[in-house]
Amino acid sequence: MTEEIFLVKLARGLDFYRTNLDTTALPRLKQAASVLHSSFKSIYQYCLDKKFLNSDQYDSETAVTDIKAPSSEPFIESDKKLEMSIRIAAYSKQLEYLNTSFSFNIENIDLATIKKLSDLISYIDWGSFSENSAKPITRALANMVGTVKMGSDQMQIKVIKNDIKRLREESVNFKEALQAIALYRKEEYKGELRKRISFDGVIDFKEDVDEDIEKNIRHMMRRDMKDVPYYSALVAQLIEDEKMAPASWEKLLKTISPVEKKTVKTKTLDKNELLKIFQELGKSSLLLNKILKKFDENTTVLNRKKRGFFERISFMLSEAFNKNKKIFYEIEVYNAEHTVKKSVTLNYTDFSEELKKNAHKIYLLSTPENLKKLADADDEELLIKINNSLDVFKRSFRKLTALDLYFKEMAPRHIKSEIMGIKVELGSIKLSLANVHKRRNDYLSQKEEIDQLKRLGIQIEET
């Protein structure tokens, strides 16, 4: 094969390869960015809740306009919390920018941008995310996240483990998609050099030493290609390719040429499974309201029965004319790991009103009218709503349990029989949420399987 024929075939091959990237690598890149962002948010919030990291005080003041990995310079132990807070906040913003503002198209992803994206995705080594990592940022973050294993909150442990698993998988997917785009950009760069610089009579790739060849190419680029940056690593690849030609040409053309796609039959991804989750959550929201109604009645019983006749009359009048009066309870709440409990002054009025409002929102999602609207929504949007609803239940469980115990212990013996417990309702909610988690995870597993087949270029025939 002559060089002229090779250049014609290379141009055609690169055109095909670029078109193929629009339906393979670019969607894969965008999907990975979305999952990386959503999964990391959960881990970041865990570190903020545990006070391992400080929140970003300048969140609204520092707008991200370009891809740039945060500093990975080592820091001394005394500065660990401050440095990690700054860097992880910056990393989180970068993932948000990548997911919400970055333009995923070939025109926007040149060689310089590929390097920036590669640095960002490699900033935390999710593939070897451990406290023994050689990378200080990865090691420090893994140490913080590792504390979740010492707790007894099995739901939180599963969520964190699943997020780390998805971060590991999607960082690999992102890198593989980026490598496919990098291949195109690298071969385009080398093809441009071959096209715009005449090596004949100046360079003999078979006989000249590499240093002399490199000097001549650098000189000719300064003269004929001032608009093109000089990448020494790619020039070295070009020299190696030309030394091995025409075998290297044939290998490259084979790499960028179209391949026959396989077809695999798989079960259709059924969005109705997500809609059933909303129905399940709606039933649980009614139980949540039932619990709060019991607590409201317990509050009335406890306050009235603790007073004498004239005090009860005074209390009823006070209730009638002080509708905005706040009720506070000193309750004992276990921590997330259920290992230590501490006294908490709970504003029961605000807690109850907020939880009733959130429960009502969850219930509305389960109505037939809203289910029809949800059926037309993207499954990622549905999964976000499901996760937000689950979070409402999760954040309320410990306080509800503590309030149940408070009412039972504080009620005088002669009125204990009037205090209503919530064991049955709370047990039913937890059982229902276990089913929700199973349905959601089964859907995610099937979705990931289909996405993986697509990323491998395998056509899907749904049954």
N, C-alpha and C positions, 0 to 999 in steps of 0.2 A: 504494500500500500504506500503510495506516494504521500508527501506531506499535504499537497493540494487536495487530494481526495479525502485525507483524514480531516482537514479543516472544514470541508463541506459537510462531512458526516457528523463532526463534532458540533457544528452550529445547529444542525437538525436535531441531534440528540439532546442538546442543552435546551432547545425550545420545547421539546416533548417533556423533558425532565422538569422544567419550570412549571409547565401546565399541570403536570401531575402533582406538584407540591401544593397547588391550590386546593386539591381534594384529599390530600394525605397528611403531609407534615404540618401545614398551617392550621387546619382544624384540630389536629392532635396537640399542637403547641398551645393553642387557645384554651382547649379543654383542660390541659394540664395546669395552665396558669390559674384557671378558675378553681380547681380543686386544691392546689397549693395554697391559694389565698384563704379559702374557706376553712381548710383543715388547720392552717397555722393560727387563725384567729382564735380557735378554741384553746390551743396550747398557750398562746400569749395571754389570753384572759385568765387561764388557770394560774400562771405565774404572777399576774397582777393581783388576783384575789388572795393569793398566799403571801403577798408582800415580798416576794423574791425580787420583783422588779418594781420600780417606780413608774407611775403613769407619765406620759409625755406632756409636760406643761406647755409646750409650744406647738401643740398639734395643729392648731388653726393658722399658725404663722409661717410654717415651712411647707410650701407647696412643692410637690415633686413634678419636675418637668422633663426628666431624662432618667434613663436606667443607669444606676451607679451602685455597686455593692458597698456597704458600709465598711469602715476600717476593720481590718483583721489583725492589727498590731497587738502584740502582747501587752498585758496590763498587770500591775501589782495587785496582790490579794486585797489590800485595803481599799482599792478603787473598783473592785469587782462589781458591786451592785450598781454604782453610778455608771460605769462604762457599759455594762451589759444593758442597763435601762436605756441608755442613749442609742446603742447599736441595734438592739432588738426592735426598738420603736422605729428606727430608720429602715430596718429590714422589712418590718410589717408594712410601712408606707410604700416601699418599693413593690411589694407583692400586690398591694391594693392598686397602685398605678398600673402595674403590668396587667392586672385583670380588668380594670375599668377604663383606662385611658390609652394604653399603648395600642398602636395600629398594627395588627397582624397581617401584613401583606409583604410580598417579596420586595417591592420598591423601598419599603421602610427598613428592611433588614439587610444591611450591607455587612462587610467583613468587620468593621469597627463595632457595629451594634451586636453582632454575633459574639464578639469577645466580651462585651459588657453583660450580655444575657448569660453567657457561660459563667462569668465570675459571680453573678448574682445567685444563680441556681446552685452553684457549688459553695456558696458562702457558709451554709450549714450542711454538714455531711449527713444527710438523712439515711443514706445507705449503711453507714457505720455510726449510727447515733448511739453513743455510749459514753459513760463517764471516763473511759480510757482512751477516748479519741485523741489523736495527735493535734487536732485543731482546737485552739483554746476556746473559741466561741461555741463550737459544738460541744466540747467537754463541759463547759460551764452550764449551758442550757440543759444538757442531758442530766446533769447533777440536780438541777431544780425540778425538772419533770419527773425524775426518778423517785421523788418523795411520795408521789401518788400511790406507788406500790406498797408503801408502809401503812396506808390507810385501809379502812374496811368498807369504803363506799364503792361497791362492786360496779355500779352503773358508771361512775366517773372513771374508774380504772379501764373499763371496756371502751368508753368514749375516747380516752387519751390514747390507748393502744391502737384503736382503729384509725385515729387521726395520724399517728406516726406511721402506720402501715401505708396509708394513702399518700402521705408525704414522700415516703420512700419509693413507692411505685410510680407516682406521678413525676418525681424529679428524674427518674430514669426515662420515662416517656418524653419528658421535656427535652432532655439531653439528646435522646435518639432522634427526635424530630429536628432539633437544632443542628445536629450533625448532617442530616439530609440536606438542609438548607445550606450549611457550610460547604458541603461537597459541591453544590451548584455554584456558589460564589467563588470558590477556589478555582474550579475548572474554567469558569467564565473569565476570571482574572488571567489565568495562564493562557487561555485561548486568545484573549485580547493582546497579550504580549506577542504571541506567535503571529497574529494578524497584522499588528502595527509595526513590528520591528523585523527587518530583513536580516536574518542571521547568516545567509549565504555569503561566503567570501570573507566573513569577519570571524565567525565562530565555527570551530569544528568540534562538535560535541563528543565525537569518538576519540579524538586525539588530544585536545587541549585539556589542561588541568582545571579543576573546578574553580580555583581562585581566579584564574585569568578569565574564565567564562563569566564568572559573577561580576568582575570589574567591567568587562565589556558591556554586559547587559545593563548595569547601573549607569554607565556612561550614555548608552543609547536611550535609556528611559529619560534621563535628564534632558536630552536633546530632542527626542521625538514624542515623549509622553509626559510632559510636565504636569498634566492634570491628574495623573494616576499616582497614588502613593506607592512607595517601595516597601514590599513585604519580603524580607530576606528569606523567611522560611518557605514561602511559596516559590520564590526564584530558585531556591535549592531543590524543591520538588520538580520544578520545570527542567532543571539541568539533569536530574536523575531520570525523568521520563524520556528526555531526548536521547540520553545515553543508551536506554533500553529499547528505543523504538526500532521496529514498528510493533513489537510485542506489547509494549506499554500502551500504545494507541488502541490496539484491539481490546485490551483488558478494560480500558476506560470506556470505550464505546459500548461494550457489553454491560458495564455497570449502569450506564444511564439510558440503556435501551428499554423499551417496554417489555414486561414479562406477563405471561399468561396468569390470570387470577383464578384462584381456587374458589369453590362455592361450598359453604357449610350451612346445613339446616339447623335452625335453633328456634326455641320457643319464643313467640312474640312477647315483647316487653309490654306488659299490661298495666296501663296507668290507673285502671280501676282498683288495683291493689292499693294505690296511694289514697284513692278516694275512700276506700274502706277504713283506712287509718283515721281519716277525719271523722268518720261516723263513730269509730271507737273512742276517739278523743272527746267527741261531743257528749257521749254517754258519761264519760269520766268527769266532764265539767259539771254535769248535773249532780253527780255525787259530791263534788267539791262544794257546790252551793248548799247541798244538804248538810254537809259538815259545818259550814259557816252558820247556817240557820240554827243548828244545834248549839253552837258556841254562843250565838246571840241570846238564845233562850237560857243557857247556863249563866250567862252574864246577868241577866235579869233576875234569875232565881237567887244567885249568890248575893247580889247587892240588896235585894229586898228582904231575904230571909235573915240577913245578918243584923237587921234593925228591929227596934221595937215598933209598936203600933204607930205612935206619933212620928217616929223617924221614917217609917214607910210612907206615911202620908206626905211628909216633907220631900222624900226622895221622888215620889211620883210627880209632885208639883215641879220639882227641879228638872225632871226628865221632860215634862211638858213644855217648860219655858227655856230649856237649854239644849236645843237640838244639836248644836255644834260642839257639845262637851266631849272632850277626848277621854278615852279610857285607857289606862296603862296597867300592864301586868308585869310582875317580876317573875320571869320564867327561867328554867334551867334548860339550856339548849346544848346538845352534843355538837362537836365539831364535825367536819365533813368525813373524817375517818372513823367517827363514832368511838373515839377512845377517851376524849376529855369533854366534860361539859362545863359551861360557864353561865353565870347569871347575866341575863339580858333584860333590859327594860324595854318591853315591847309596846309600842303605840298600837293597841288592838284596833282602835277605830280606823286608823289609816291602813293598817295591814289588811283588815277585813274588807274595806271598801276597794282597795287596789286588787285584791285577789278575786273579789266578786266581778269586778270590771273585766279582768283578764279571762275569767271563766266564761263570762258572757261572750267575749270575742271568740273564744274557742268553740263555744256552742254554735254561734252564728255560722262558722265555717262548715258545720255539719248539716245545715238546713238544705233541703232539696234545691232551693233556688240558688244558693251559693255553690253547691256541689256541681251544678250545671256550668257555672262560670269557671270553677276550678278545673273542670274537665278540658277546657280549652287552653289552660295555662301550661307553660313549660314545666317539665318534671323537676328541674332544678329549683324553680320557684316554689313548687309544692313541697319539696324536701326542706327548704328553708323554713317554710311556715310550720311544717311538722316539728322540726328541731326547736323552733321558738316556743311552740306549744308545750313540748316536752320539758323545756327549761322552766316554764311556769310551774309545772307540777314539782319538778325536782327541787326548785328553790323554796317551795312551801312545806315540804314534807317534815323537816326537822322542827319547824315552829308549830305546825299542827300537832305533832306528837307531843311536844312540850306543853302546849296549851291543854291538851287532853289530860295530861298528868296533873297540871296545875289545878284544873277544876275539880278533879277527884280528890286531891289532897287538901285543898283549901275549903271545901264544903264541910260545914259542921255535920256531925254524925246523923242528926235528925232529918237532914235534907239530902243526904247522899243519894237516896233512891230517886230523887228528882233530877240529878245531874246525868245528862246523856253522854254516853261514850261514842267514839267514832271508829272503833276497831274494825267493825264489819265494812264500813264505807272505805276506810283507808286500805284495808286488805284487798277489796275489790278493785280499787284504783290501781294499786301496784300490780295486780294480776293482769289488768287490762293493758297497762303500759308495757308489761313484759311481752304481751302479744304484739303491741305496736312496734316495739324494738325489733322483734323477729320479722314482722312483715317488711319493715323499712330495710333491714339488713339483707333480707332475701332479694328485695328489689334492687338494692345497690350492687349486690354480688352478680346478679344477672345482667345488669346494665354494664358493669365493668367487664364482664365476659364478652358481651357484644362489642363494646368499644375496643377491647383488646384485639378481637378478630379483625375489626375494621382497620386498626392501626397496622396490622400485619398485611394489609392489602387483600384480605380474604372477603369475598362477597358473601353477604348474609341473605339466606332465604328463610324468612320467618314463617313458622307454621302455627 
